[in-house]
Amino acid sequence: MRTTELPDAELLCAELLRQLKARMPRDAAMIGIVTGGAWLAERLHRELRIADPLGVLDISFYRDDFDQKGLHHQVKPSQIPFDVQGRHIVLVDDVLYTGRTVRAAMNELFDYGRPSKIELAVLVDRGGRQLPIAAQYVGGTVSVPEESILVLDRSEGRDSGALTLRLSDQRRPRRAVP
Amino acid sequence: MPYSPSEQGAMKNPQLNAEGRLQHLLTTEGLPREILVHVLDTARSFLSVGGREVKKVPLLRGKSVFNLFFEPSTRTRTTFEIAAKRLSADVINLAVQVSSQTKGETLLDTIDNLGAMHADMFVVRHSQSGAAHLIARHVSAHMHVINAGDGRHAHPTQGLLDLYTIRHYKKDFTGLSVAIVGDVLHSRVARSLIHSLTTLGVPDVRVVGPKTLLPEGVEHLGVRVFLDMREGIRDCDVIVMLRLQNERMKGPLLPSAQEFFKSYGLTPEKLALAKPDAIVMHPGPMNRGVEIDSAVADGPRSVILHQVTFGIAVRMAAMSILMGS
């Protein structure tokens, strides 16, 4: 398999932050998509000092592949602690690929209310879109083989919170079965 | 992917498919801990859906759920119906005692006919123990069965919603004392709950009631047996009151409802023997003044109406986990 040099997630994050500082409206609210997008959004939300609390979406109940894959093993509750109605929302995800996750997130968001505008911020765009979806804020682009999965990790412990990208054959490790 | 098939012997358990995933929900007996926790965790996410402007998610859009109630029930049927509708499934309610059964159609003929109408899931309530198992063995592989109560045997979603309620208020199962009080003999709720409490590691499960209303050999389920209610609920964290099931009783098991209330009815005075933060649960419908005093049922320690709300989320979780298997 062809190995690909992956960009430094911290540098991508800095670039994304620069774009958001420059162009994101001050009255916009932020929502991260579980899991990687929510981690990233936590960081961005803190650095940007957004007044409204951060929202979190777990799109498991809105996925279009439920019939093939069933329910994700660890669904987390979505929490939108502000009124979505009439708001400018910046959705945050780690990796933009097919666009299906973003579609699901937008569908879920509309069940909370009608936002005035939705924008998309992603750490990395790997191409391969299957839907007409684009990001307005992009940390960087990367080209990886179609079959591989690009995963964002967040470190725990001493340098806790540090973000790294890696290629994986599987999604994040599941909770070990006791 | 989720559960290792070797766990609890998937081959023996008719609820699990070849990959060890939950195909039917018939009883909590023999369900591994991971599956119970998976249902509870998923229910937690569905609970937040109930607080939104739009209370539906599109997960089961285009699926057909048949509520087959061979025995009357209002709350359970309604909460299953709401759960399915909040998952965007189409729900068909059949009160079967007034339908084909009176024309002599057998149970499995009824199921075959509904299968031909492209049913994806059956929610079955029946007075005969084992009815849901029979249907689960009969239906084709893409169909799912949830037991909504079969005779005295099991009522797994009630057991799961009780677990959910206990976890919601007590956070952790290890270290709890749970007393199940009253007509244990006729209660499928009690059985379903006892199995799942012990599986989740509750160290002290007690059953409390008169000897005539305790099943023989109940102590083999890993519970402590108390004939005296004051002893039985002393220092408990959770009290689960059961409904006195007059309609299931044959012969004189009890002196009278008044006598029962005196010995086993939960009054404020008896409740004071439990821990100060003990919660009171009841699967409903309640017989006020028989197994529970109104002052307790409507009091600050009662979580009985919250159980109903949690029940919808738990049924949504069970339905979507089954349909995704």
Interface residues (C-beta under 8 A of the other chain):
Chain A: D58 S60 F61 Y62 F66 K69 G70 L71 H73 Q74 V75 K76 P77 S78 Q79 N107 E108 F110 D111 Y112 G113 R174 V177 P178
Chain B: M1 P2 Y3 S4 E7 R21 R33 E34 H38 D41 T42 R44 S45 F46 L47 S48 V49 R52 E53 V54 K56 V57 P58 L59 S320 I321 M323 G324 S325
